[in-house]
Amino acid sequence: MRVPRTFGVAVALLTAHCAAAQETSPEEIIVTSTALRETALEVAQPATVLGGDALRRQIATSLGETIATELGVSATYFGPSASRPVIRGLGGERVLMLHDGVSALDVSSLSQDHAVAVESVLADQIEILRGPATLLFGSGAVGGAINVVDGRIPTRFDAGENRRIVEVRGDTAAEERTVVGRLELGSDSVRVHVDGFRRETDDVRIPGYAFSAAERTEHLAQAPDESFVRGRLENSASETYGGAVGVSVGSEAGFVGVSVGRYDTLYGVPAPHHTHGDAEEEHAVADDEHHHGTLRIDMRQDRYDLKAERTLSLGTFERVRLRASYNDYWHRELEGSEAETVLTQTGFDLRLNLDHHEVAGWRGTLGSQYLETKFDAEGAEAFVPPAVTRQVALFAVEKRDFDTLSLELGARAEHQRITPDGPSSRYDEIAYSLSAGVVWRLTDVYSLAANLTRSQRHPQAVELYADGPHLAVARRELGDERLSTETARTVDVTIHRHPDNGVHWSLSTFYNDFSNHIYADDTGEERGGLPLFRYRQQDAQLYGLEGEITLPLIARDETHFEVRLAGDYVRGRLKDGSDLPQMPPLRYGIELHFERDRLHLGLEAYRYGRQDKVATNERTTPGYTMLDADASYRFDLGAHSLLVFLRGTNLLDEEARRHSSPLKEFAPLPGRSLHVGFRAEF
């Protein structure tokens, strides 16, 4: 049922938010996706954790947009519903999406117009691992991993933890209307979790034309009478709903829990979908020479999860952890009312960990993982053949503390086999990853973390076997069955200053040296009116910096006022001297945060530089400035609470085109918008 538009206006006066002064410090939050489940300051790998009210302030209509402003992170943008994270210039197959520690098991890495089937509005915590996370999660995490923790399988057994949550939010740019409900009940031995949400958005409002000036000029040269839509991003509306039920049984010795969930969405992709020439050859949906199609994706994922932990008295082993997930996924790609393409995938991910006590000073975990996906595609845009992918892996992570220094070592061996339908050859190789990290506590307030990793990534089915038109990004893709394992040697160094009070800062630098880096090369050729992209391999280097400093100007009693300066930069180059495509530009900015009791006020401005370090046949992207502001208040109602917030984004109404998006020429970011809502906990 469609939520009335007036409802979206009404909830604009009520929005969930709470004061940052009441939040837990990020350095104190456990990063559950790390091997030994430590805090961000205890691990050698750069990690960011979003939780509590900071996360509620930041939530957007997709996972990519929710975290796109974090240090080292950008995102693709296919409208508000389909936006996948990019970490340090790496995305797609190199950044793994995790749902409470196991793969999301969707097909978002196959094509960037496919939405990530993990809902950020239900999240308790979002963990961002920057740099290789291959040791625990597999070769697909060579660039990093995003883990969304939503508590669907309860792990805390305390009757005092019973709670009910209702959240309503909306915005004006997309006319978002979102309702969320959550229930957690039970005893000290049995816990039940129920959640559900529904969200609708209209076509996004934008400051100017959807097509860039360069794209309009090119179109007018071919069709002088063509007109262009202004002020609205056509075909970007969406309807999404989902939910889950989870049950756990536990005691002091451990627990076992299961959950069943569904994610269902119908959204438009504001892509050009245009062809020139032979429409029959390219499976186009019209016979005219220059056609702009309307692509919508109707997606559903049913997910079944199991999580169990138990303490052990088995020699040196102290705990066993089991995590498993089965997924049944399908989506239809609709041109008009007809399903032009149907994709289906079933997937199974199983991980077993054995944690052990100290042995000669070393503590750690040993584990194994099995992953299997069965992918099928039929229809006009089935440019990747059906295939079965199986991975079997063994891994170990060990850590030892030496007074002020901690040393962490890890290794993983992963065998992958891809068996495609048809005459294509089978891929069957082993990838090896090694890691050494150190955390050195220089003083009480300074620490140095360094990580050295050699990680390997298997080529995936789309890179090996693609052969056909990919209309969502208006190109034809051609894979290469001869592609071999990609190897990355990464050095990452971070220095922190983290006193209890006073100035906080951190500075990170990283260097990735890739052998046989796999990329989609724009050949400059056309086939049937579509640009031809071939998957190739070449050595490459990616390097960059990330830094932030927080200056407390007022810190007394319940009043806090601080200034934060932050920025990041990444550069990616191939061995032949050319630049890698879709590299995020230099970004830097300033934030002001004021806290008084339950009141929070914030103002931030970030400059995104012009990106002129572009790949062959790739256009430069103009720079832009994003100005945002927010205000929030927590009402304390005894045993209950009500969080209310108001947030304005892109207040300068800038035409902003994200260089990391393949649709930057056709889909700018939303214009000026007001986000509002409330979150009641009782």
C-alpha positions in Angstrom: 0.0 0.0 0.0 1.4 3.4 -0.9 2.1 5.7 2.0 0.3 9.0 1.5 2.6 11.9 0.5 1.2 14.0 3.4 2.5 11.4 5.8 6.0 12.1 4.6 5.5 15.8 5.3 4.1 15.0 8.7 7.0 12.9 9.8 9.3 15.7 8.6 8.9 17.2 12.1 9.9 14.0 14.0 13.2 12.2 13.4 15.3 9.8 15.4 18.6 11.1 16.8 20.5 11.3 20.0 23.4 13.3 21.4 26.9 12.2 20.5 28.0 12.9 24.0 26.1 9.8 25.1 27.6 7.5 22.5 30.3 5.0 23.1 33.7 5.9 21.7 34.6 4.1 18.5 37.8 3.0 20.1 35.8 1.0 22.7 33.4 -0.7 20.2 34.3 -4.3 19.4 34.9 -5.0 15.7 33.1 -8.3 15.3 34.5 -8.9 11.8 38.1 -9.1 13.0 39.7 -12.4 13.8 39.9 -12.0 17.6 37.0 -9.5 17.9 39.0 -6.6 19.3 38.5 -2.8 19.2 39.6 -0.5 16.3 42.8 0.5 18.2 43.8 -3.1 18.9 43.9 -4.3 15.3 46.7 -3.6 12.8 44.3 -3.2 9.9 42.5 0.2 9.6 38.9 -0.3 10.8 35.9 2.1 11.3 32.8 1.2 13.3 29.5 3.1 13.0 27.0 2.6 15.7 24.6 4.2 18.0 23.2 7.6 17.3 26.1 8.5 14.9 24.8 5.7 12.6 21.2 6.7 12.9 22.2 10.2 11.8 24.0 8.8 8.8 21.6 6.2 7.5 20.5 6.6 3.8 18.4 4.6 1.4 21.3 2.2 0.5 24.4 0.8 2.2 26.7 2.6 -0.2 25.2 6.0 0.4 25.1 5.4 4.2 28.9 5.1 4.4 30.0 7.0 1.4 31.4 9.9 3.5 33.6 7.8 5.7 37.4 8.1 5.4 38.7 6.0 2.5 35.2 5.2 1.3 33.2 6.3 -1.7 30.4 4.6 -3.6 28.9 3.9 -7.0 25.6 5.6 -7.6 22.7 4.1 -9.7 20.1 6.2 -7.9 19.3 6.0 -4.2 18.5 2.3 -4.1 21.6 0.8 -5.9 24.9 2.2 -4.5 27.8 -0.1 -3.7 30.7 0.9 -1.4 34.2 1.6 -2.9 37.1 1.4 -0.6 40.4 3.2 -1.4 39.5 3.1 -5.1 38.6 -0.6 -5.2 35.0 -1.8 -5.6 32.9 -4.6 -7.2 34.5 -8.0 -6.8 37.2 -6.6 -4.5 35.0 -5.3 -1.7 33.0 -8.0 0.1 29.5 -7.3 1.5 28.9 -9.2 4.8 25.7 -9.7 6.8 26.7 -10.4 10.4 30.0 -11.9 9.3 29.0 -14.0 6.3 28.6 -13.1 2.6 25.6 -11.1 1.6 25.2 -13.8 -1.2 23.6 -11.3 -3.6 24.7 -10.4 -7.1 25.7 -6.8 -6.5 29.3 -7.5 -7.4 28.2 -8.8 -10.8 26.9 -5.4 -11.9 26.9 -2.1 -10.2 23.2 -1.5 -11.0 22.3 -4.4 -8.7 21.4 -3.4 -5.2 23.2 -4.8 -2.1 20.6 -7.0 -0.3 21.6 -5.8 3.1 19.5 -3.1 4.8 21.3 -0.3 6.7 18.2 1.0 8.4 18.0 -2.2 10.4 21.7 -2.1 11.4 23.0 -1.9 15.0 26.6 -1.5 13.8 28.4 -1.2 10.4 32.0 -2.2 10.3 34.4 -1.0 7.6 37.7 -2.9 7.1 40.0 -0.8 4.8 42.6 -2.9 3.0 42.8 -6.6 2.4 40.4 -8.7 4.6 41.0 -11.9 2.7 42.3 -14.0 5.6 38.9 -14.5 7.2 36.4 -13.8 4.4 38.1 -14.9 1.2 39.8 -13.6 -2.0 36.8 -11.4 -2.8 37.9 -9.1 0.1 41.2 -8.0 -1.4 40.1 -4.4 -1.2 38.2 -4.5 2.1 35.0 -5.6 3.7 31.8 -4.1 4.9 30.0 -5.9 7.7 26.5 -5.0 8.8 25.5 -6.3 12.2 21.7 -6.2 12.8 21.2 -8.6 15.8 18.7 -10.8 13.9 20.2 -13.8 15.8 20.2 -12.7 19.5 23.5 -13.3 21.3 22.8 -11.5 24.6 20.7 -13.4 27.2 19.3 -10.9 29.6 15.6 -10.3 30.3 16.5 -6.7 31.0 17.4 -6.3 27.3 13.8 -6.5 26.2 12.9 -3.6 23.9 10.6 -2.3 21.3 11.6 0.2 18.7 9.6 2.2 16.2 11.4 4.5 13.7 10.0 6.7 11.0 12.1 8.8 8.6 11.9 10.7 5.4 13.5 13.2 3.1 12.4 15.8 0.6 14.8 15.1 -2.4 13.5 11.6 -2.9 10.3 12.0 -0.9 11.4 9.1 1.1 8.8 7.5 3.4 10.3 4.8 5.7 8.8 3.0 8.7 10.8 0.5 10.8 9.7 -1.7 13.7 11.7 -4.0 15.9 10.9 -6.3 18.8 13.3 -8.1 21.2 11.9 -10.2 23.9 12.8 -13.3 26.0 14.3 -14.7 29.1 17.8 -15.5 30.3 17.8 -18.6 28.2 15.6 -17.9 25.1 15.5 -14.7 23.1 13.3 -13.7 20.1 14.0 -11.0 17.6 11.5 -9.6 15.1 12.1 -6.7 12.7 10.5 -5.2 9.6 10.6 -2.1 7.4 9.0 -0.5 4.4 10.4 2.3 2.3 9.1 4.2 -0.7 10.8 6.9 -2.7 9.9 9.0 -5.7 12.2 10.2 -8.5 15.0 12.1 -7.0 15.1 15.9 -7.3 18.4 17.2 -8.7 19.7 20.8 -9.2 20.0 20.8 -13.0 20.0 18.4 -15.9 20.4 14.7 -15.3 22.8 14.5 -18.4 26.1 16.3 -18.0 27.0 19.2 -20.2 29.5 17.0 -22.1 26.9 14.3 -22.6 24.2 16.8 -23.8 26.6 18.3 -26.3 27.4 14.8 -27.7 23.7 14.0 -28.0 22.8 17.3 -29.7 25.5 16.7 -32.3 23.6 13.5 -33.3 20.0 14.7 -32.7 19.8 18.6 -32.6 16.1 18.5 -31.6 16.6 16.3 -28.6 15.4 17.6 -25.2 16.6 16.8 -21.7 14.9 16.4 -18.4 15.8 19.0 -15.8 15.3 19.0 -12.0 14.4 15.3 -11.7 16.3 12.1 -12.1 13.9 10.0 -14.1 13.3 6.4 -13.2 14.9 6.5 -9.8 11.8 5.8 -7.7 11.7 2.7 -5.5 9.6 0.5 -3.2 11.4 -1.7 -0.7 10.3 -3.8 2.2 11.8 -6.7 4.3 12.1 -8.2 7.7 13.2 -11.2 9.7 12.4 -13.4 12.7 15.2 -14.9 14.8 15.3 -17.2 17.8 18.3 -18.1 20.1 18.7 -20.5 23.0 21.7 -20.1 25.2 23.4 -20.2 28.6 26.8 -19.2 30.0 28.4 -22.0 28.0 27.2 -20.7 24.6 24.2 -20.4 22.4 22.6 -21.5 19.1 20.3 -19.3 17.0 18.6 -19.2 13.7 16.8 -16.5 11.6 14.7 -16.3 8.5 14.6 -13.0 6.6 13.4 -11.5 3.3 14.5 -8.5 1.3 12.2 -7.3 -1.5 12.7 -4.2 -3.7 11.5 -2.8 -7.0 13.6 0.2 -8.2 14.5 2.1 -11.3 17.9 2.4 -12.7 18.5 5.9 -14.2 20.9 4.7 -16.9 20.9 5.8 -20.5 20.1 2.3 -22.0 20.7 3.7 -25.5 21.9 2.0 -28.6 22.8 3.0 -32.1 22.6 0.8 -35.1 21.6 -2.8 -35.1 19.0 -3.1 -32.3 18.3 -6.7 -32.9 22.0 -7.7 -32.4 22.1 -5.8 -29.1 18.7 -7.1 -27.8 17.4 -3.5 -27.7 13.8 -2.9 -26.8 13.0 -0.6 -29.7 13.8 -0.3 -33.4 14.6 3.4 -33.4 18.1 4.4 -34.0 18.5 6.2 -30.7 16.5 4.8 -27.8 16.5 5.6 -24.1 15.0 2.6 -22.3 13.5 2.4 -18.8 15.1 -0.3 -16.7 13.6 -1.4 -13.4 14.8 -4.2 -11.2 12.4 -6.4 -9.2 14.5 -8.2 -6.6 13.8 -10.7 -3.9 16.2 -12.5 -1.5 15.1 -15.1 1.1 17.9 -15.7 3.6 18.3 -18.4 6.3 21.0 -18.0 8.9 22.6 -20.1 11.7 24.9 -18.9 14.4 26.3 -20.9 17.3 29.1 -20.5 19.9 30.2 -22.8 22.7 33.0 -22.8 25.2 35.3 -25.8 25.2 37.5 -27.8 27.5 39.4 -29.5 24.7 43.1 -29.2 25.3 44.2 -25.7 24.2 40.9 -24.9 22.5 38.6 -22.6 24.4 35.7 -21.8 22.1 34.1 -23.0 18.8 32.1 -20.7 16.6 29.9 -21.7 13.7 28.3 -19.3 11.2 26.2 -20.4 8.2 23.9 -18.9 5.7 21.7 -20.1 2.8 20.3 -17.7 0.3 17.7 -17.9 -2.4 18.0 -14.9 -4.7 16.3 -13.8 -7.9 15.6 -10.6 -9.8 13.9 -9.6 -13.0 15.2 -6.7 -15.1 12.1 -5.1 -16.6 11.9 -3.0 -19.7 8.4 -1.5 -19.5 6.2 -4.4 -18.1 8.2 -7.2 -19.7 11.0 -9.1 -18.0 13.9 -8.8 -20.4 16.4 -10.7 -18.1 15.9 -13.0 -15.1 18.8 -13.7 -12.7 18.7 -16.4 -10.0 21.3 -17.5 -7.5 21.3 -19.9 -4.6 24.2 -19.6 -2.2 25.6 -21.3 0.9 28.4 -19.9 3.1 29.7 -21.9 6.1 32.5 -20.8 8.4 33.9 -22.7 11.4 36.3 -21.2 13.9 38.3 -22.8 16.8 39.7 -20.2 19.2 42.5 -21.4 21.5 44.2 -20.3 24.7 47.7 -19.0 24.8 50.3 -21.4 23.5 53.9 -20.2 24.0 52.4 -16.8 24.3 50.3 -16.9 21.1 46.5 -16.8 21.1 44.4 -17.1 18.0 41.9 -18.9 15.9 41.9 -21.6 13.3 39.2 -21.9 10.7 37.7 -23.3 7.6 35.2 -21.9 5.1 33.0 -23.4 2.4 31.2 -21.2 -0.1 29.0 -22.3 -3.0 26.9 -20.3 -5.4 24.8 -21.5 -8.3 24.1 -18.6 -10.8 21.7 -18.7 -13.7 20.7 -15.9 -16.2 18.1 -15.9 -19.0 17.0 -13.2 -21.3 18.2 -10.2 -23.3 21.0 -9.1 -20.9 22.2 -12.5 -19.8 25.8 -11.5 -20.7 27.3 -14.0 -18.2 26.6 -17.7 -18.6 25.2 -19.9 -15.8 27.9 -21.1 -13.5 28.6 -22.9 -10.3 31.3 -21.5 -8.0 32.8 -23.4 -5.1 35.4 -22.3 -2.7 37.1 -24.3 0.1 39.5 -22.5 2.4 41.6 -23.0 5.5 42.9 -20.1 7.5 44.7 -19.2 10.8 45.3 -15.9 12.7 47.7 -15.8 15.7 48.5 -12.9 18.0 51.2 -12.3 20.7 51.7 -9.4 23.0 55.2 -8.2 23.9 54.7 -5.6 26.6 54.1 -2.4 24.5 54.0 -4.3 21.1 51.5 -6.8 19.7 52.3 -9.0 16.7 49.6 -10.6 14.5 50.3 -13.2 11.8 47.8 -14.8 9.5 47.5 -17.1 6.5 44.8 -18.5 4.2 44.7 -21.0 1.4 41.6 -21.0 -0.8 40.7 -23.3 -3.6 38.1 -22.0 -6.1 36.4 -23.9 -9.0 34.0 -22.2 -11.4 32.1 -24.5 -13.7 30.3 -22.7 -16.5 27.5 -24.0 -18.7 28.4 -24.4 -22.4 31.8 -24.7 -24.1 33.7 -22.3 -21.8 36.6 -23.8 -19.9 36.5 -24.4 -16.1 38.5 -22.3 -13.7 40.3 -24.3 -11.1 43.1 -22.6 -9.0 44.3 -22.0 -5.5 44.9 -18.6 -4.0 47.2 -17.9 -1.0 47.1 -14.9 1.3 49.6 -14.0 4.1 49.5 -11.1 6.6 51.8 -9.7 9.3 50.7 -6.8 11.5 52.0 -4.9 14.4 50.5 -2.5 16.9 53.1 -0.6 18.9 51.9 1.5 21.9 54.5 4.2 21.8 53.1 6.0 24.9 49.9 6.2 26.8 48.4 8.4 24.0 50.3 7.4 20.9 50.2 4.2 19.0 51.5 2.9 15.6 49.9 0.2 13.6 51.4 -1.4 10.5 50.2 -4.1 8.3 51.9 -6.0 5.5 49.8 -8.3 3.4 50.2 -10.5 0.3 46.7 -11.3 -0.9 45.4 -13.1 -3.9 42.1 -12.9 -5.6 40.5 -15.3 -8.0 38.9 -13.9 -11.2 35.1 -14.2 -11.0 32.7 -15.5 -13.6 31.8 -12.1 -15.1 35.5 -11.4 -15.7 36.1 -14.8 -17.2 33.0 -15.4 -19.3 31.2 -12.1 -20.0 30.1 -11.8 -23.6 27.2 -9.5 -24.5 25.5 -6.2 -24.0 25.3 -4.7 -20.5 22.7 -2.1 -21.0 22.5 -0.8 -17.5 25.9 0.8 -18.1 25.4 1.1 -21.8 28.3 -1.0 -22.9 29.2 -4.5 -24.3 31.5 -6.6 -22.0 33.9 -9.3 -23.1 35.6 -11.6 -20.6 38.8 -13.6 -20.9 39.1 -17.2 -19.9 42.9 -16.9 -19.7 42.8 -14.6 -16.7 44.9 -15.8 -13.8 45.0 -15.1 -10.1 45.5 -11.4 -9.1 48.1 -10.7 -6.4 48.3 -7.6 -4.2 51.2 -6.7 -1.9 49.9 -4.1 0.5 51.7 -1.9 3.1 49.5 0.1 5.4 50.8 2.3 8.3 48.7 4.3 10.7 49.7 6.5 13.6 47.1 7.5 16.3 46.9 10.1 19.0 44.1 9.0 21.3 44.1 10.7 24.8 41.2 10.5 27.2 40.9 14.3 26.7 42.4 16.7 24.3 43.4 16.6 20.6 42.7 13.3 18.8 44.2 12.6 15.4 45.2 9.8 13.1 47.2 9.6 9.8 47.2 6.5 7.5 49.2 5.9 4.4 48.9 2.8 2.1 50.5 1.3 -1.0 49.1 -1.5 -3.0 51.3 -3.2 -5.6 49.1 -5.4 -7.9 50.4 -8.1 -10.2 48.0 -9.2 -12.9 45.4 -6.6 -11.8 42.1 -7.3 -13.5 40.2 -4.4 -15.0 37.6 -3.6 -17.6 39.4 -1.8 -20.4 37.5 0.7 -22.7 38.9 -0.4 -26.0 37.5 2.6 -27.9 35.7 0.2 -30.3 32.0 -0.3 -30.8 29.9 -3.4 -31.4 26.4 -2.9 -32.5 26.4 0.7 -31.3 27.8 -0.1 -27.8 31.3 0.7 -26.5 33.3 -2.5 -26.1 35.0 -3.2 -22.8 37.4 -6.1 -22.4 38.6 -7.6 -19.2 42.3 -7.5 -19.2 45.3 -8.0 -16.8 48.2 -5.6 -16.1 50.3 -4.7 -13.2 49.0 -1.7 -11.2 49.7 0.4 -8.2 47.2 2.2 -5.8 48.4 4.4 -3.1 47.0 7.2 -0.9 46.5 9.0 2.4 43.8 9.3 5.0 43.9 11.7 7.9 41.7 13.3 10.6 42.2 15.6 13.6 39.6 16.5 16.2 40.2 19.7 18.2 38.0 20.2 21.4 37.4 23.9 21.8 35.0 23.6 24.8 34.9 20.5 27.1 33.2 21.1 30.4 30.3 19.4 32.2 27.6 18.7 29.7 28.8 21.1 27.1 31.2 20.1 24.3 32.2 21.9 21.1 34.8 20.5 18.8 36.2 20.9 15.3 37.2 18.0 13.1 39.3 18.3 10.0 39.5 15.2 7.7 40.6 14.3 4.2 41.6 11.4 1.9 43.3 10.8 -1.4 43.9 7.7 -3.6 45.7 7.4 -6.9 45.5 4.3 -9.1 47.8 3.7 -12.1 48.5 0.8 -14.5 52.0 -0.3 -15.4 51.8 1.4 -18.8 51.4 4.7 -17.1 47.7 5.2 -17.7 45.2 5.8 -14.8 42.8 3.3 -13.5 39.1 4.2 -14.1 36.6 5.5 -11.5 39.2 6.6 -8.9 37.7 8.9 -6.3 39.1 12.4 -6.2 40.9 14.3 -3.4 38.4 15.0 -0.6 38.9 17.3 2.4 36.6 19.1 4.8 35.7 20.6 8.2 33.1 19.6 10.7 31.7 21.5 13.7 29.9 19.6 16.5 28.2 21.0 19.5 26.8 18.9 22.4 24.8 20.2 25.4 23.1 17.6 27.5 20.8 15.8 25.0 21.1 18.4 22.3 23.3 17.9 19.2 24.1 20.4 16.5 26.4 19.7 13.6 27.7 21.5 10.5 30.1 20.1 7.9 31.5 21.2 4.6 33.6 18.9 2.3 35.3 19.7 -1.0 35.5 17.0 -3.6 38.3 17.9 -6.1 38.2 17.8 -9.8 39.2 14.4 -11.1 41.4 14.8 -14.1 43.5 11.7 -13.5 41.3 9.6 -15.8 41.5 6.4 -17.7 41.6 6.1 -21.5 38.3 7.3 -23.0 37.1 8.4 -19.5 35.8 11.9 -19.0 37.1 14.3 -16.2 34.6 15.1 -13.4 34.2 18.7 -12.1 34.8 19.3 -8.4 32.0 20.3 -6.0 31.3 21.2 -2.4 28.9 19.5 -0.1 27.5 21.5 2.8 25.4 19.6 5.4 23.9 20.5 8.8 21.9 18.6 11.4 20.2 19.1 14.8 18.9 16.4 17.1 17.5 16.0 20.6 16.8 13.0 22.9 13.7 13.1 25.0 14.2 11.0 28.2 10.8 9.5 29.1 11.9 7.5 32.1 12.3 3.9 31.0 11.6 5.0 27.4 13.2 7.5 25.1 12.4 9.4 21.9 15.1 10.6 19.5 14.2 13.4 17.1 16.4 14.8 14.3 16.5 17.2 11.4 19.2 17.1 8.8 19.9 19.1 5.7 22.1 17.8 2.9 23.7 19.5 -0.1 22.5 22.8 1.2 24.2 24.7 -1.6 22.2 22.7 -4.1 25.4 21.7 -6.0 25.4 19.7 -9.2 27.5 16.8 -7.8 28.7 13.9 -10.0 30.6 11.1 -8.3 33.6 10.0 -10.3 33.4 6.5 -8.9 30.0 6.0 -10.5 29.7 4.6 -14.0 26.6 6.7 -14.3 28.2 10.0 -13.4 27.4 11.5 -16.8 23.7 10.6 -16.5 22.9 10.6 -12.7 24.0 13.4 -10.4 23.6 13.2 -6.7 20.4 14.5 -5.1 20.0 18.3 -4.7 19.2 20.2 -1.5 17.2 17.9 0.8 15.7 17.9 4.3 15.8 14.6 6.2 13.5 14.1 9.2 12.1 11.4 11.5 11.9 9.9 15.0 13.0 6.8 16.8 11.0 5.7 19.9 12.5 3.0 22.2 10.3 1.5 24.9 
